[in-house]
Amino acid sequence: MISADLNKAKEVLGSNGIIAIPTETVYGLAGNAYSDAAVNKIFALKKRPLYNPLIVHIKAASFLPEVATDVPETAMLLAAHFWPGPLTMVLKKQPHVSALVTAGKDTVAVRVPAHPVTLQLLQLLDFPLAAPSANPFGSISPTSAAHVAQYFRDEPGFFILDGGDCEKGIESTIIGFEGEQPVLYRHGSIAADDIEAVAGTLKFITSNDTAPDAPGMLSRHYAPRTTTYLTEDVPALMKSFGDKKIALLLFKNTMAAAGTIYQEVLSPAGNLAEAAKNLYAALHRLDSCGADIIIAEKLPEEGLGKSINDRLQRATKK
């Protein structure tokens, strides 16, 4: 069920139900962060391993002390600059925050989303929302209500709060702290350079397959069903696949090449923010075009190009 009915969304969440919510990054699979029953439903519906923590979405920065404690000054500085927005911070959790949400860790990932519909919803609730992306674990993230509906079409009565297409198109940037030292756990919709301009030099810890400190750190993630490759030289890689049906994901220019059955261009203008916004929607279409393989062109390794390349690297065949 796709609807803009906030009261219905509140009703479902208030009875420990799970709904899909829009954010500026991707759609989330949301439930009461203070309810183990609801959080267990999120993990079960998403088929997400319990060792992978969830992000808690709060209504405003002033609500942060309700879920986190011992917040570094650097974190408060970042919150002042980037909230509401696509920045998640990993902070020392309050004792009442469930270990299910945090995968047993003493830290909680938290952010204030910048989507007007979900901010309105949060204002109606007396609890924050735990919300990973609204897709089966490991698959392409959804940036529209239609993407979510396709994933959960077999779930009777599943409620999707419609907020249109997502503005940013890739997940939030995740920052942790070692004292006051900011640590980047996941590239995202805020470029690392922009974080460093506010908080100083970042330490990078972006992969952990056994006990991740934050979501999005697994080496295999965000993946189409179709085998996907990432390369700086698309024509050269194409030659190695003979008569395979090939679909291409390109940055700014189409490519005249025999054997291709479909192409997606992320930004004809070469704009990295536009490319990020279009990334997952393009991957959904590529995954449905009937190709044997998808070949993705590596983007410039700068600004949001680093975030896009991070997603493509985790989606591709190693």
N, C-alpha and C positions, 0 to 999 in steps of 0.2 A: 504494500500500500504506500504510494507516494503522496504526501500531503504537506501543506504548509501550516497545519493546525498545531499551534504551540500547546494548547491545552491538552490535546490528545497525547502529544509527546510527554508532557508532564505526568499525565495519568499513567502511561505505560512505565515510565521510569520510577514513579512513586510506588509501583507494585513489584519492584525488582525485575522489571522487564528490560529488554535490550532494544535499542533503536539505532538507526544510522543518523548521524548529524553532519551538516555541512561545516567545513572550516575553510579558511583562506588557502590552506595547503592541499589537503585531500579530505574525502569523507571519512568520518570515524564511526567505529562500532562502540556505542556508548552505553554505560550503565552506572548506577550509583557507586561511586568509588568507596563509600563507607560500608557497602553491603557485600559480604563474601558470597552470598547467593548470586547476586548480580554479576560480580567479577568472575565467578566460576562459569557462568553462562557465556560471558565474552570469550573466555579461553576455549570453551567447548565449541561454540558456534564458529569461531575463527580457525579452530584446530591449531591453536598456537601453543608451543611448549611452555610449560609453567616456569621454566628458567629464564624466560624473556620478559623483562618488566614492561609495565604499561605506563602511559603518560596520563597524569591527572590534569584535567582542565578546570581552571577556577575562573570566577566571574570578574576578578579585578586583582591588581597587585596588592591591594589592602587586605585581601583574603589569604595572602601567602602564609602568615603565621599560623593559620588554622591547620596547615598540612606540613609545614617545614619549620625547622628551628636552626639556630646557630648560622644564620644566613650571612655569608661574607659580604663585605662592603662592595666588592666588585660585582657580586650578583645584583645587589640593589641598584648599582649604576647601570648595569645592562637592562634590568627591568624598566628603569626610568626611560631608557632610550628606545627599547624595542617592544614593550608590551602596551596594549594588545598587539600581538604579532607572532610571526613564525619562529620564535625562539623558545626552546625548552631548556630548563636548567635542572640539573641533578643536584639535590640538596639533602642535607640531613633531615630525615623524616620525623614528624611527630609520632609518639608511641601508638596513638590510636589508628594511624594509617596501616591498613592491612598488609601483612607480609605477602599475601597473594598478589597484590598490586605491584609490590616492589621486588618480586621474585626472591623473597627472603633477605634482601639486603636492608641496611639501615639508612638507605637513601631513597628519595622519591623523585621521579621526573615530573616536572610541573610547568605549565604554561597558561597564559591568558590568550585564547584564540581571538582573531580579529575579524570574525564573521558576524555581521549584525544579527542574523537569525539565531545563531547559537549563543551569542551574548544575551539576547532577549530571553532565551530558554534558561540559561544559567541564573538570570535574575529571578526567575520564577521558582527556583529550586532552593532547598536548604541543605544541599549537599553538592560537592563537586562531581565531575564525571570522569571516570576512567574510560579512555577511548583510544585504542589502536586503530589503524586504518581498517576500513570496512570491506575487507576482502579475505578470502581464505589465505592462510599463512603462506607466505612466500611468493604469492602471485602478484600481478600488476595492481598497483594501488588505484582506487576509483576517484575520478575527479568530477563525476556527475551522478545524479540520482539514478540515471539509467544504468550506469556501470554497476552500482550497488544492487539494483533490482535483478540484473542478470546473474550476479553471483548468488543471490539468496532467493531465487525464484521458487525454490522448493520448500521454503520456510513459510508455513501458513500464517497469513496475517502480519507478516513482518513489516514494521513501520519504518518508513524512510522520511525524515524531515527534509523537505526540498528547499534548497537554498541556491539553486542554479549551479552553473559551472564554477569550479574553484579558481580563484584569482591567481594564486601562485603556482599551483600544479605539482609541486614536489613537497615532501615533508619538511617539518621544521628542522632548523639547525639545533643540535643538542650540545650544550656546554656543561661540564662539571668543574669541580674546583679541587685543587690540592692547596689548602690554605687559601690564599688570595690568587694563586696562579690558575688562570682559566685553562681548561682542558677541552679540546674539541673531540667529542665522541661520534658525531655524525654530521657530515656536510648536509646543508639544506638550503632553504629558501632565503636565508640571509648569508651572504658570502663571508667566508672566513676573514677576508680583508676588512670587512665592515665591523666585524666583532673586534678585531685587533685594534682598529682605530679608536674604539671606546675603552677596551679592557687591557690592552697591551698584548705582548707576544703570547701566542697560543702554544700549548703542548698538544700533540696529536696522538690519540689512541682510538683508531676508528674500526678496529676489527677484534672480535672475540667470539669464537664459536662455542665456547663451553659455559661461560658465566658472564654474559655481557652486562656491563654497567648501565646500559641504556638501550632502548630499542634501535633497530637499524644497524647493528654492529655485526650481524652474521654475514659471512662471506658470500652466501647464496641467498638472494632475496629479490623482491620486485620483478620476478621473472615471468616472461611469456611462456605458454606451453610449447611454442615453436622454438626449436634450438636456435640460439641467438649468438652472434659473434660481434666483437667490438674491434675495430681496426682503424689505423690512420691511413691505410691504403686500400680503399674499397675495390678498385679494379683488380688489383693483384690478388686479393683474397677470393674474389669471384671466380677467377680462372681455375682455382683448385677444386671447384665443385661441379665441373662438367655440366651435365644436363639437369641439374637440380633446379627446381622452381625457387627463385630467389626474390625476396622482398627487401627493400632498402629503407633505412632510416638515415636521413641526411640532414646536415645542419642548415645550409642556405641555398643550395643549388641542386636541381635535378640532375640525373646522370643518364646519358644515352648508352645503354649497355644491353647486349643480347642476354636473354635468360631471365631478365627481371619481369615479374608479373605485376608488381605494385611498388610504389614509392611514396614515402612521406617526407616532406621537408618541414623542419621545425620552425624556421624563421627565415623567409626570403630576404628580410632586411638584415639578417645576421645579428639580431638582438638576442642576447642570452636570456633575458627575463622572459621574452616571448617564447623562446625555445623551451624553457623550463615549464611554463604554463601549458604548452602543447605536448610535452613529452609523453605522459601516461595515456592521454587520449589517442595519440598516434600509435603507441604500442598496442593498445586494445584493437585498433583497426588492423594493424599489421598481423596481429595474432589470429585474426579472423579471415584473412584474405586467401587462405589455401596454399600458402608457400611451404616449401620444405624447410627452408632456413630463412632467418632474418640476419642481415648484415647491417650493423650500425656504425656510422662514421663517428670517430672520436672528435669531440669539440675542442676548441682552444682551452688549454689548461690554465684558465684565469677566471677570476670572479665566479659567477654562477656556473661557468663551464666546468669547474672542478666538481660542483655538486651534481651536475647532469652526468658527467663521466663516472662519478662514484656510483650512481644508480645503474648506469649501463654496465659497468664492470661487475656489479653484483648480480645482474640479470643474465650474464653471458656464460657460455660454455668455457670452462677453464682448460 
